[in-house]
Amino acid sequence: MFRVGHDNIDRLQDEVRKGVSKLKGLDIGDELLVGILGQLVEGRKTITELVEQVYGIHPSEEGFKSSHTRITRGIRRLESEGMVSRKLLGRDRPYKLTQLAVANLARIGGGEQQQSLVPRTDLAAYLLTVILAVPIASHAIGWLNLAEPTTIGLFGSFCFFLGISFVEVLKTVRRVF
């Protein structure tokens, strides 16, 4: 367990430094973020539980509020990178690792490259969809005159890539939640 101020802090810092070089693909270089991820590997946790386990400070103790703020900022950063999520509804909403985080953490030991939140192939599909939408929209508004076969071909291609893009967006959302 990661507890700041305990005797094993030097050993832990060495492990973190070694692990940070492997986490560069995830853009996680902060020891606090590594500690949060380490705690969430064990299971779902609320911010209060994370503060207690990472810093060893209970809610009634001095310094809890500032530690709570640090953990909250770390969680927000991990959320923005698609590594951590929580239920949208309900009273008790503990944080958990996303499928993307679990996959990337599992790849740390190997030489495989970390997965990004939005893969390049998905970006290419999104870009192609937008590129195909421009002449179709221009034709619909009347800014561009296209022959009927060209319009049909563009519209068919647009629908095809729109479908691909929609499926890829759903896959990305599924990986993050």
N, C-alpha and C positions, 0 to 999 in steps of 0.2 A: 504494500500500500504506500502511496506517495504522500508523505507528511513532511512539510517544511519544518525544519528545526530539529529533526531527529538525527541520530548518529549516522544513519546510512545516507545522509544527504550527499556526501562526496561520491559515493558509489553511484548513486542515482544520477548525479550531474554528469558523471562520465558516460553512463548509459544513454542519457539524453543527448549528449553531444554526438555520440556515435549514431544514435537514431535520427538526429536532426539532419545529418548528411543524407540519410536515406529518405527523409521526409521532404526534401527540397522540392520534389515534384508536386507535393501537396501544398507547398508554400506555408508550411507550419514550422517556424523556427523558434517560437517562444516556448520556454519550459512550462509555463502555465497551461498553454494549449495542449501540450503533450500530456501534462498531468490530468487535464480534463478528459482527454481522449482515453487515457489509461483507466480512469475511473468508470467511464461509460462502457468500456469493453466488458466490465463485470456485469452490467445491466443498466436498466433505467434508473435515473437519479434526478431529484429536484435540485434546484440551485442551492438550497439550504444544505442538503446532503453533500453536495459537491464541496461547499465551503468547509463543512465539518471534516470531510475526508482529505481534501487537498491541504488545507491550512491547519487542521486540528483545532479549530475555534468553534465554540458552541454559540448559539444565538444570544445567550445571556452575557457572554464575555465581551470585553472591550476589544475593539478592532474588527468586530464581526461585520459591521456595516460597510467598511471600506473593502474588506475581503469579498463581501457579497457583490459589491460593485465591480471589482476586478473580474470575478467569475462571470458575472452577467455580461460584461464586455467581451470576454473570451468566448462565451457561448454565442453571442451575436455574431462575432467574426466567423466562428465555425459554421453557424447557420448560413451565413452569406456565401460560404464556400461549398455548401451542400453536404457538410460532414455530419451535422447534428440536426435533429428535428424533434418535434413534440406534437401531440394530438392538438387539433384545432379547437375542439369542443370538449367540455367537461371541466370539472372543478380541479381535480388533481392532474396536472399535465407534466409528468416528468420527461426529461430529455433522454434521447436514445441516439445511437449511431445509425446513420442511414446505410442502405445497401452499398452506396458508393464508398462510404467511409470504410466499411468492413472489407470490401474488395481491395481498396487501396492499402489498408493496413496489412492485409494478408500478403500483399506483394512486396512489403518492405524487405523481407529476408532475401528474396530472389532478385534477379537482375532485371525483372520486367519493369517497363515504364508505367508510371501511375496513370490512372484514368482521369481525364478531365471531366468537368461537370457537363460540358457540351462538346462532344467529339467533333473533329474536323469534318467528317463525312456528313454529320447533321448540319453543320454550318453551310456546307456546300449545297445541301438540299434546300435549306432555307433561302440562301442567296439565289439559287436558280428559280425558286418559286417566285421570289420578288421580281427577278429579271423578266420572267414570263408574264407577270401581272402588269407590268408597265405598258407594253404595247396593247394588251387587251383593254386596259382601262382607257388608254389614249384613243383607241378605236371606238370604244363605247361613248366617250365624251364627244367625239367628232374631231379630235385634233389630228388623227392619223387615219388615212384611208388604206385599208388592206383588202386584198382580194378574198373572196369567200373561202377558197381552199386554205389559204394562209391563216385566216381567222379560225377556221375549224381546227387546223393543226396546232396552232398556238393554244387554243382553248383546251384541247385534249391533253396537250403536254402540261399545261398549267394544272388541270384537274389531277393528273397523275402525280405530279410533284407536290401538289397540295396535300394529297393523301399520304404520300411518304413523309412529308414534313409533320403532318398531324400525328402520325404513328410515332415518329421520333420524339416529338414533344411529350407524348404520353409516356414513352419509355423513360425519358429524362425525369419527368415528374415522379414516376414510380421509383426510380433509383434514389431520389432525394427524400421522399416521404415513405 
